[in-house]
C-alpha cells in the first residue's frame, strides 16, 4: 500500500525512504514524485527522503469544487 498523509481531510500521496535528517524533494508542475526516482536512491543512504505528489499530480487527487490557489512571497 502506498503511503498517504491526511492533510485537512485531503489524502496526499508521498514516497519515503532512508533514515537521518529529512530531505524533501518537490516536483515541478506537470510531473509527480516519480520525477525523483533516480535521485532519491542516491540520497536515502544518508538522509530520510520524502517526495510528495502535489495536489492534482501523481497519486494525489485534485480538489473538489472551486478553489483558489495563491503563492505569496
Backbone as CSV, one residue per row, in Angstrom:
resi,resn,N_x,N_y,N_z,CA_x,CA_y,CA_z,C_x,C_y,C_z
1,UNK,0.841,-1.187,0.000,0.000,0.000,0.000,0.886,1.251,0.000
2,UNK,0.528,2.202,-0.833,1.305,3.440,-0.911,0.940,4.350,0.259
3,UNK,1.913,5.088,0.784,1.622,5.965,1.923,0.871,7.230,1.513
4,UNK,-0.071,7.612,2.354,-0.826,8.847,2.179,-0.833,9.584,3.505
5,UNK,-0.758,10.893,3.449,-0.888,11.734,4.638,-2.233,12.439,4.551
6,UNK,-2.969,12.450,5.642,-4.237,13.174,5.694,-3.948,14.605,6.117
7,UNK,-4.223,15.546,5.231,-3.963,16.960,5.491,-5.258,17.723,5.280
8,UNK,-5.826,18.247,6.363,-7.106,18.958,6.304,-8.166,18.138,5.572
9,UNK,-8.213,16.830,5.838,-9.196,15.954,5.222,-8.873,15.530,3.805
10,UNK,-7.697,15.856,3.328,-7.285,15.552,1.963,-6.186,14.497,2.004
11,UNK,-6.277,13.463,1.164,-5.270,12.395,1.135,-4.168,12.745,0.146
12,UNK,-2.971,13.018,0.655,-1.825,13.380,-0.184,-0.840,12.210,-0.222
13,UNK,-0.512,11.740,-1.417,0.429,10.632,-1.590,1.870,11.133,-1.485
14,UNK,2.746,10.278,-0.967,4.171,10.608,-0.912,4.984,9.321,-0.926
15,UNK,6.257,9.442,-1.262,7.189,8.328,-1.105,8.168,8.713,-0.009
16,UNK,8.691,7.713,0.682,9.598,7.957,1.803,10.595,6.812,1.887
17,UNK,11.859,7.138,2.088,12.894,6.111,2.231,14.076,6.685,2.994
18,UNK,14.843,5.809,3.625,16.061,6.212,4.308,15.844,6.675,5.735
19,UNK,16.955,6.990,6.395,16.948,7.470,7.782,17.929,8.616,7.901
20,UNK,17.728,9.434,8.904,18.608,10.575,9.137,17.836,11.870,9.004
21,UNK,18.556,12.955,8.749,17.895,14.240,8.551,16.977,14.140,7.342
22,UNK,15.870,14.877,7.394,14.873,14.804,6.326,15.203,15.751,5.185
23,UNK,15.124,15.213,3.970,15.243,15.991,2.741,13.912,15.840,2.015
24,UNK,13.276,16.960,1.673,12.003,16.929,0.952,12.267,17.318,-0.496
25,UNK,11.855,16.456,-1.416,12.033,16.693,-2.846,10.683,17.072,-3.448
26,UNK,10.562,18.294,-3.955,9.310,18.772,-4.554,9.435,18.771,-6.066
27,UNK,8.462,18.170,-6.723,8.477,18.131,-8.189,7.934,19.432,-8.765
28,UNK,8.268,19.678,-10.026,7.739,20.839,-10.747,6.342,20.504,-11.263
29,UNK,5.625,21.503,-11.760,4.303,21.274,-12.319,4.362,20.325,-13.499
30,UNK,3.338,19.500,-13.630,3.263,18.571,-14.741,3.956,17.246,-14.509
31,UNK,4.545,17.044,-13.324,5.208,15.777,-13.018,4.647,15.223,-11.712
32,UNK,5.391,14.348,-11.061,4.975,13.762,-9.785,6.227,13.395,-8.992
33,UNK,6.024,12.728,-7.870,7.174,12.294,-7.071,8.070,11.339,-7.860
34,UNK,7.536,10.712,-8.894,8.332,9.820,-9.751,9.477,10.571,-10.433
35,UNK,9.359,11.890,-10.500,10.413,12.726,-11.076,11.755,12.467,-10.381
36,UNK,11.703,12.091,-9.104,12.907,11.912,-8.289,13.354,10.460,-8.194
37,UNK,12.795,9.550,-8.981,13.067,8.116,-8.828,14.535,7.737,-9.013
38,UNK,15.313,8.528,-9.743,16.736,8.213,-9.921,17.623,8.938,-8.908
39,UNK,17.140,10.032,-8.356,17.918,10.830,-7.395,17.721,10.320,-5.963
40,UNK,16.476,10.008,-5.592,16.163,9.606,-4.216,17.024,8.440,-3.732
41,UNK,17.231,7.379,-4.520,18.064,6.273,-4.028,19.499,6.692,-3.696
42,UNK,19.993,7.710,-4.356,21.351,8.181,-4.084,21.426,8.943,-2.763
43,UNK,20.308,9.480,-2.314,20.266,10.254,-1.073,19.862,9.423,0.140
44,UNK,19.074,8.380,-0.069,18.480,7.665,1.056,19.476,6.889,1.909
45,UNK,20.711,6.750,1.463,21.726,6.127,2.306,22.173,7.029,3.444
46,UNK,21.969,8.348,3.286,22.405,9.315,4.309,21.262,10.133,4.887
47,UNK,20.115,10.157,4.219,19.008,11.015,4.627,17.683,10.256,4.590
48,UNK,16.714,10.784,5.317,15.318,10.371,5.146,14.792,11.232,3.999
49,UNK,14.386,10.607,2.915,13.961,11.319,1.714,12.447,11.203,1.579
50,UNK,11.770,12.342,1.518,10.318,12.393,1.350,10.025,13.143,0.062
51,UNK,9.211,12.530,-0.805,8.849,13.157,-2.081,7.331,13.083,-2.243
52,UNK,6.623,14.185,-1.987,5.166,14.169,-2.113,4.712,14.388,-3.553
53,UNK,3.513,13.887,-3.844,2.816,14.259,-5.071,1.964,15.469,-4.706
54,UNK,2.229,16.592,-5.337,1.460,17.798,-5.042,0.017,17.630,-5.514
55,UNK,-0.876,18.471,-5.030,-2.305,18.357,-5.328,-2.547,18.355,-6.833
56,UNK,-3.265,17.311,-7.287,-3.606,17.180,-8.696,-2.561,16.472,-9.536
57,UNK,-1.508,15.952,-8.912,-0.428,15.283,-9.640,-0.169,13.901,-9.052
58,UNK,0.358,12.993,-9.878,0.693,11.654,-9.407,-0.504,10.953,-8.801
59,UNK,-0.319,10.389,-7.607,-1.377,9.640,-6.928,-2.213,10.505,-5.986
60,UNK,-1.913,11.800,-5.908,-2.694,12.712,-5.074,-3.826,13.281,-5.914
61,UNK,-5.028,13.236,-5.377,-6.191,13.718,-6.115,-6.228,15.233,-6.243
62,UNK,-7.245,15.689,-6.944,-7.469,17.128,-7.122,-8.505,17.602,-6.122
63,UNK,-8.550,18.905,-5.919,-9.592,19.472,-5.078,-10.942,19.237,-5.730
64,UNK,-11.966,19.095,-4.919,-13.319,19.045,-5.459,-13.903,20.447,-5.340
65,UNK,-14.641,20.860,-6.338,-15.216,22.198,-6.327,-14.188,23.248,-6.689
66,UNK,-14.609,24.485,-6.603,-13.713,25.590,-6.946,-12.823,25.941,-5.768
67,UNK,-11.570,26.164,-6.042,-10.599,26.599,-5.038,-9.686,27.623,-5.676
68,UNK,-9.199,28.526,-4.879,-8.223,29.496,-5.357,-6.879,29.160,-4.744
69,UNK,-5.875,29.064,-5.578,-4.523,28.774,-5.120,-3.671,30.002,-5.367
70,UNK,-3.028,30.506,-4.317,-2.165,31.676,-4.459,-0.782,31.349,-3.920
71,UNK,0.194,32.055,-4.430,1.569,31.930,-3.946,2.000,33.301,-3.453
72,UNK,2.403,33.368,-2.203,2.859,34.625,-1.617,4.362,34.581,-1.416
73,UNK,5.000,35.746,-1.504,6.446,35.822,-1.259,6.746,35.560,0.200
